Amino acid sequence: MRRSIVRGLAAGAAGTTALHAVTYLDMVLRGRPASRTPEQSVTRLADLAGVKIPARGRDNRVSGAGALLGIVSGLVVGAGYGAIRAAGWRPSVTTAGAVATVGAIAVSAAPMAAIGVSDPRDWSFSDWVADVVPHLAYGWVTTATYAAMLDRGEPGQRSVHPNEMRDALSGRDS
C-alpha cells in the first residue's frame, strides 16, 4: 500500500505540473489573467480559522499559500489514486484518467464552494473550459505516470509497454 501511495504522490506531482503548464499556456494564448480564487481561499480560510496574516508581505504570503494549496490538492488526489489502485481497482486508461480528472476538480472546487469563494453553478462556459482542460491534463498525466511506474514483479501489476504510455497520454484505451 505504501509504495502505491508514494507512486501516486509522484504521479500527482507530474499531473500538477501538467495542470500548471496547460493553465499558463491558456493564459498566454488567450491573454487571460490568473485566477484569484486560490488567494481568496487562503484569505477566507485564515478568516474562518481566526489566523491573522502578517501585513508585511501579506500579498506575497497569500499568493504563495494559494499556490501551495493547489500543489497539495494535486498530491492528495495522486495519493488517493495510488491507494485505490493498491486496494485492487484496475480501470481502463480512459476510466482512470476520467476519475483522476473528476477527483482533481472536486478536491479544488468543492472546498472553494463550501467556504463561499466560488460557486461552480455560476460559472460561464469559458470558466468551465478554463477549469476542466487543465484538470484533464492533470488526470491523464497522473494516471499515465502512475502506469509507467508499475514494477514488473509486483503482484497484480505489470510493466507498461511504451505504446500503452503513448495511448494513455493521447486518451486512447489500450
C-alpha positions in Angstrom: 0.0 0.0 0.0 2.8 2.5 1.0 4.6 2.0 -2.4 1.4 2.5 -4.3 0.6 5.7 -2.4 4.2 7.0 -2.9 3.8 6.2 -6.6 0.5 8.1 -6.6 2.2 11.1 -4.9 4.9 11.2 -7.6 2.2 10.8 -10.3 0.2 13.5 -8.7 3.2 15.8 -8.8 3.6 15.1 -12.5 -0.1 15.8 -13.1 0.1 19.0 -11.1 3.0 20.2 -13.3 0.9 19.4 -16.4 -2.1 21.3 -15.0 0.1 24.3 -14.3 1.6 24.1 -17.8 -1.8 24.0 -19.5 -3.1 26.8 -17.3 -0.2 29.1 -18.1 -0.4 28.2 -21.8 -4.1 29.2 -21.7 -3.2 32.5 -20.1 -0.6 33.2 -22.8 -2.8 32.2 -25.7 -6.0 33.9 -24.5 -4.4 36.8 -22.6 -6.5 36.0 -19.6 -5.4 36.9 -16.0 -4.5 34.4 -13.3 -7.4 33.2 -11.2 -7.7 34.9 -7.8 -9.6 32.1 -6.2 -6.5 30.4 -4.6 -5.7 33.7 -2.9 -9.3 34.3 -2.0 -9.4 30.8 -0.5 -6.4 31.4 1.7 -7.8 34.7 2.9 -11.2 33.1 3.7 -9.6 30.1 5.4 -7.4 32.4 7.5 -10.5 34.4 8.5 -12.5 31.3 9.4 -9.6 29.9 11.4 -9.0 33.2 13.2 -5.5 33.4 11.8 -4.0 36.8 11.1 -1.8 37.0 8.1 1.1 39.4 8.8 0.7 42.8 7.0 4.3 42.8 5.9 4.5 40.8 2.6 0.8 39.9 3.0 0.0 39.7 -0.7 3.1 37.6 -1.4 2.3 35.2 1.5 -1.3 34.8 0.4 -0.2 34.2 -3.2 2.4 31.6 -2.1 -0.1 29.9 0.2 -2.7 29.8 -2.6 -0.2 28.1 -5.0 0.7 25.6 -2.2 -2.9 24.7 -1.8 -3.1 23.7 -5.4 0.1 21.6 -5.2 -1.2 19.9 -2.1 -4.5 19.2 -3.8 -2.7 17.5 -6.7 -0.6 15.4 -4.4 -3.6 14.4 -2.3 -5.5 13.2 -5.4 -2.5 11.4 -6.7 -2.0 9.6 -3.3 -5.7 8.7 -3.3 -5.3 7.3 -6.8 -2.4 5.2 -5.6 -4.4 4.0 -2.6 -7.4 2.8 -4.6 -5.0 1.1 -7.1 -3.4 -0.7 -4.1 -6.9 -1.7 -3.0 -7.3 -3.6 -6.3 -9.0 -1.2 -8.6 -7.8 -1.8 -12.2 -9.7 0.5 -14.5 -9.1 1.2 -18.2 -6.8 4.1 -19.1 -9.8 6.1 -20.1 -11.7 5.4 -16.9 -8.7 6.1 -14.7 -8.0 9.4 -16.4 -11.6 10.5 -16.1 -11.7 9.5 -12.4 -8.5 11.4 -11.6 -9.8 14.4 -13.5 -13.1 14.5 -11.7 -11.3 13.9 -8.4 -9.0 16.8 -9.0 -11.9 19.1 -9.9 -13.8 18.0 -6.8 -10.8 18.5 -4.5 -10.2 22.0 -5.8 -13.8 23.3 -6.5 -15.7 21.7 -3.6 -13.8 23.4 -0.7 -14.0 26.8 -2.5 -17.7 26.4 -2.9 -18.0 25.3 0.8 -16.3 28.4 2.1 -18.1 30.7 -0.3 -15.2 31.7 -2.6 -16.6 30.3 -5.8 -19.8 28.5 -6.9 -19.4 26.3 -10.0 -23.1 26.6 -10.6 -22.5 30.2 -11.5 -19.5 29.6 -13.9 -19.8 30.5 -17.5 -18.9 28.1 -20.3 -15.5 29.8 -20.6 -14.9 29.4 -16.9 -15.6 25.7 -17.1 -13.3 25.3 -20.1 -10.5 27.2 -18.3 -11.0 24.8 -15.3 -11.7 21.5 -17.0 -9.0 21.5 -19.7 -6.1 21.8 -17.2 -7.7 19.2 -14.9 -8.0 16.8 -17.9 -4.2 17.3 -18.4 -3.8 16.5 -14.7 -5.9 13.3 -14.8 -4.3 11.9 -17.9 -0.7 12.7 -16.9 -1.3 11.4 -13.3 -2.7 8.1 -14.4 -0.2 7.6 -17.3 2.7 8.5 -15.0 1.4 6.0 -12.4 1.1 3.3 -15.0 4.7 4.0 -16.2 6.0 3.4 -12.7 4.5 0.0 -12.1 7.1 -2.7 -11.2 7.3 -5.9 -13.2 7.4 -8.1 -10.1 4.7 -6.6 -8.0 1.7 -8.9 -7.5 -1.3 -8.0 -9.7 0.6 -5.4 -11.7 2.8 -5.4 -14.8 5.2 -3.2 -16.6 3.7 -0.7 -19.1 4.6 -1.1 -22.8 5.7 2.3 -24.4 2.7 2.0 -26.7 0.4 1.9 -23.7 2.0 5.0 -22.3 1.5 6.8 -25.7 -2.1 5.7 -25.7 -2.6 6.8 -22.1 -1.2 10.3 -22.9 -3.4 10.5 -26.1 -6.5 9.4 -24.2 -7.0 6.1 -26.1 -7.8 2.9 -24.3 -5.2 0.2 -24.6 
